[in-house]
Amino acid sequence: MGYSAFQILKDALSGYKGLKPAWRDAEPKDGGYDIVIIGGGGHGLATAYYLAKKHNITNVAVLEKGWIGSGNVGRNTTIIRSNYLLKGNEPFYELSMQLWENLEQELNYNAMVSQRGIMNLIHTDAQRDAFIRRANSMLFAGAGAEYLNADDVKDRYPFLDMKNARFPIKGALAQPRGGTVRHDAVAWGYARAASDLGVDIIQNCEVTGFSIENDKCVGVKTTKGDIKANRVGSCVAGSSSRVMANAGIKLPIESHVLQAFVTEGLKPVLGNVITFGAGHFYCSQSNKGGLVFGGDIDAYNTYAQRGNLPVVEDVCSGGMAIMPMIGRVRVLRTWGGIMDMSMDGSPFIDKTPIKELFFNGGWCYGGFKATPASGYCYAHLLATDNHHEVANAYRLDRFKYGAMIDEKGVGAQPNLH
Ligand SMILES: Cc1cc2nc3c(=O)[nH]c(=O)nc-3n(C[C@H](O)[C@H](O)[C@H](O)COP(=O)(O)OP(=O)(O)OC[C@H]3O[C@@H](n4cnc5c(N)ncnc54)[C@H](O)[C@@H]3O)c2cc1C
């Protein structure tokens, strides 16, 4: 099904009576599937799409316990970037950025990909050195990077508190190709394209267990009955530990809630995404004018999708430290999503000890920007049995060998990643 200006005009003239749902709401097939993906978030839907599109595997089902986009893909603060330092990460996130750049054409769907740029503020001389090192790594990977001095930053945003006594702003690392994407449209775009290629998207279908025979996964147990599958890929983000526990697998992942905030609409004031370098606060302005921002995870483990007031206070104090003008803006909405925090802050795309059962998760705060590459590389692994070269480091057993991908060098402390 294609969208075109002509089609929109035709629909308008016919009172939109001929509109059809963008994807088929399927029921499980008796005969089962070649591949079953658990989780209809961005990553699960992207995986199904690339399986069908790149590898011609269309006998695929995506099982979603709620509705498409009800998880983190529809809850995040929409930031995309490929400004990483380590070689296990940077090529992967750069592939993701390249896929974002062509996503709307590929899916024929308006996901509002906006490469408005991202600016990481610098507050100390040591941080400047660290960011310049990261910028060099980004330049080597073709991601692009710019260093802005304090005057450049002030010219761009005169309302920033450049001379804050605790956190003076000394410059910024910018990635002009970073930006934002309308998050739920990503789920809808992939769902529509995957469904067109024959993938079954099955909503309100919770996976409650695995059918395992002789150490081999042969299907899943669900609230819609048992479903047979030659291969199963879990892709459930914040619910990873709970789902994989059904197969007896313990993951190096903790679940925490991360909150997001949106204010009343303002006139255009913030052209980029901007991040505070001395604490956790990141902010962009939505196309409707609201400031969309977030900060730290709530420190305790939880599967609840709502957070607590101390973190609200902490996030707002981060915002006030760099842009005191937001103290006068009213917050309209806040919400939360469950984060799958891995112990080194980097994700997993891997096989498991159980044959034909695969795992994708551990995306922490940053999995939205990874959506296209995660789907692309997970589909590659599921279809070929081989890790994609840019996702080769995302192994579950890397802690055994000390091969951590600890971007910030902070160790096994989820709230610091
Ligand atoms: C507040 C917030 C802000 C964020 N900001 C950013 C950001 O700015 N940039 C960025 O890159 N990342 C950000 N993230 C992280 C990012 O959103 C996630 O890492 C990413 O969306 C996770 O992948 P997903 O889209 O597949 O997850 P989800 O959308 O959560 O998909 C997982 C799906 O699995 C389903 N599921 C769970 N259990 C079962 C089961 N038993 N059976 C069937 N289905 C099941 C869930 O219902 C869910 O729909 C943010 C996250 C939050 C919560």
Ligand as a Chemical Component Dictionary entry (heavy atoms), coordinates in Angstrom:
data_LIG
# 
_chem_comp.id                   LIG 
_chem_comp.type                 NON-POLYMER 
_chem_comp.pdbx_formal_charge   0 
_chem_comp.three_letter_code    LIG 
# 
loop_
_chem_comp_atom.comp_id 
_chem_comp_atom.atom_id 
_chem_comp_atom.alt_atom_id 
_chem_comp_atom.type_symbol 
_chem_comp_atom.charge 
_chem_comp_atom.model_Cartn_x 
_chem_comp_atom.model_Cartn_y 
_chem_comp_atom.model_Cartn_z 
_chem_comp_atom.pdbx_ordinal 
LIG C1  C1  C 0 11.233 8.078   29.063 1  
LIG C2  C2  C 0 12.173 7.461   28.077 2  
LIG C3  C3  C 0 12.995 8.272   27.307 3  
LIG C4  C4  C 0 13.876 7.719   26.393 4  
LIG N1  N1  N 0 14.582 8.541   25.560 5  
LIG C5  C5  C 0 15.351 8.022   24.583 6  
LIG C6  C6  C 0 15.961 8.876   23.636 7  
LIG O1  O1  O 0 15.771 10.101  23.653 8  
LIG N2  N2  N 0 16.754 8.316   22.688 9  
LIG C7  C7  C 0 16.977 6.980   22.634 10 
LIG O2  O2  O 0 17.730 6.541   21.781 11 
LIG N3  N3  N 0 16.353 6.124   23.488 12 
LIG C8  C8  C 0 15.540 6.611   24.449 13 
LIG N4  N4  N 0 14.878 5.776   25.315 14 
LIG C9  C9  C 0 15.110 4.328   25.222 15 
LIG C10 C10 C 0 14.294 3.651   24.125 16 
LIG O3  O3  O 0 12.989 4.127   24.102 17 
LIG C11 C11 C 0 14.298 2.143   24.309 18 
LIG O4  O4  O 0 15.622 1.684   24.536 19 
LIG C12 C12 C 0 13.755 1.394   23.093 20 
LIG O5  O5  O 0 12.540 1.952   22.676 21 
LIG C13 C13 C 0 13.580 -0.078  23.453 22 
LIG O6  O6  O 0 13.247 -0.867  22.339 23 
LIG P1  P1  P 0 11.744 -1.123  21.814 24 
LIG O7  O7  O 0 11.294 0.060   21.064 25 
LIG O8  O8  O 0 11.722 -2.375  21.042 26 
LIG O9  O9  O 0 10.983 -1.281  23.190 27 
LIG P2  P2  P 0 9.437  -1.331  23.521 28 
LIG O10 O10 O 0 8.666  -0.348  22.711 29 
LIG O11 O11 O 0 9.311  -1.256  24.999 30 
LIG O12 O12 O 0 9.052  -2.776  22.978 31 
LIG C14 C14 C 0 9.021  -3.956  23.752 32 
LIG C15 C15 C 0 7.632  -4.544  23.602 33 
LIG O13 O13 O 0 7.605  -5.828  24.161 34 
LIG C16 C16 C 0 6.303  -6.024  24.676 35 
LIG N5  N5  N 0 6.344  -7.163  25.605 36 
LIG C17 C17 C 0 6.872  -7.180  26.851 37 
LIG N6  N6  N 0 6.693  -8.405  27.406 38 
LIG C18 C18 C 0 6.025  -9.153  26.491 39 
LIG C19 C19 C 0 5.547  -10.487 26.470 40 
LIG N7  N7  N 0 5.710  -11.297 27.522 41 
LIG N8  N8  N 0 4.904  -10.922 25.365 42 
LIG C20 C20 C 0 4.722  -10.100 24.283 43 
LIG N9  N9  N 0 5.148  -8.838  24.256 44 
LIG C21 C21 C 0 5.809  -8.358  25.338 45 
LIG C22 C22 C 0 5.974  -4.697  25.337 46 
LIG O14 O14 O 0 4.584  -4.518  25.517 47 
LIG C23 C23 C 0 6.564  -3.715  24.347 48 
LIG O15 O15 O 0 5.632  -3.220  23.415 49 
LIG C24 C24 C 0 13.979 6.294   26.257 50 
LIG C25 C25 C 0 13.142 5.482   27.018 51 
LIG C26 C26 C 0 12.232 6.051   27.913 52 
LIG C27 C27 C 0 11.324 5.163   28.701 53 
# 
loop_
_chem_comp_bond.comp_id 
_chem_comp_bond.atom_id_1 
_chem_comp_bond.atom_id_2 
_chem_comp_bond.value_order 
_chem_comp_bond.pdbx_ordinal 
LIG C1  C2  SING 1  
LIG C2  C3  SING 2  
LIG C2  C26 DOUB 3  
LIG C3  C4  DOUB 4  
LIG C4  N1  SING 5  
LIG C4  C24 SING 6  
LIG N1  C5  DOUB 7  
LIG C5  C6  SING 8  
LIG C5  C8  SING 9  
LIG C6  O1  DOUB 10 
LIG C6  N2  SING 11 
LIG N2  C7  SING 12 
LIG C7  O2  DOUB 13 
LIG C7  N3  SING 14 
LIG N3  C8  DOUB 15 
LIG C8  N4  SING 16 
LIG N4  C9  SING 17 
LIG N4  C24 SING 18 
LIG C9  C10 SING 19 
LIG C10 O3  SING 20 
LIG C10 C11 SING 21 
LIG C11 O4  SING 22 
LIG C11 C12 SING 23 
LIG C12 O5  SING 24 
LIG C12 C13 SING 25 
LIG C13 O6  SING 26 
LIG O6  P1  SING 27 
LIG P1  O7  DOUB 28 
LIG P1  O8  SING 29 
LIG P1  O9  SING 30 
LIG O9  P2  SING 31 
LIG P2  O10 DOUB 32 
LIG P2  O11 SING 33 
LIG P2  O12 SING 34 
LIG O12 C14 SING 35 
LIG C14 C15 SING 36 
LIG C15 O13 SING 37 
LIG C15 C23 SING 38 
LIG O13 C16 SING 39 
LIG C16 N5  SING 40 
LIG C16 C22 SING 41 
LIG N5  C17 SING 42 
LIG N5  C21 SING 43 
LIG C17 N6  DOUB 44 
LIG N6  C18 SING 45 
LIG C18 C19 SING 46 
LIG C18 C21 DOUB 47 
LIG C19 N7  SING 48 
LIG C19 N8  DOUB 49 
LIG N8  C20 SING 50 
LIG C20 N9  DOUB 51 
LIG N9  C21 SING 52 
LIG C22 O14 SING 53 
LIG C22 C23 SING 54 
LIG C23 O15 SING 55 
LIG C24 C25 DOUB 56 
LIG C25 C26 SING 57 
LIG C26 C27 SING 58 
# 
